[in-house]
């Protein structure tokens, strides 16, 4: 792969756009989009300018990639509510996947392991998120309709004008305190549709440490995956 200033560059796409954009892919590479007339020296300058940011983003992409490529083998660890639990493959189990301080996966279910794990996480997420929203909503003076489980990639939560809240199932891998922050954030949007001062005041009233949670999600969010 081509490298520019040490960074792996998957592709340079030239088109009649006016500016240069640099995208960090999930594979921990860069895709650079440039106007047709741009020279390599110009691209280098832009990379230089954003060096630290790009370096951080590539590191995060790399780590999350390692974390993501689960092989579903004995001893491999899986996150649930902020803790890592080992997997054990077993021959005779009443269900394909059982959680009891360890994850037990039935031997014949291995080809579908990722799907089985995903479904299990989604089920836990649905129960957990709903239970927590029921606690926070009255404290915040808001009412919600449904908590829906989403598979979005770019955001942890969203809400609709039908008072439904969508929260990403992968969040069930995070500690409860982090889950609670995302729930509180979305519940607060039922009252304030923006990120205004009043919005953050409402968040803070039930979740004083919200800045810590935001930073946690930035740093560790990419690891919440299988
Ligand atoms: Zn928001």
Boltz pocket constraint, residues with backbone or C-beta under 6 A from the ligand:
constraints:
  - pocket:
      binder: B
      contacts: [[A, 185], [A, 189], [A, 194], [A, 195]]
      max_distance: 6.0
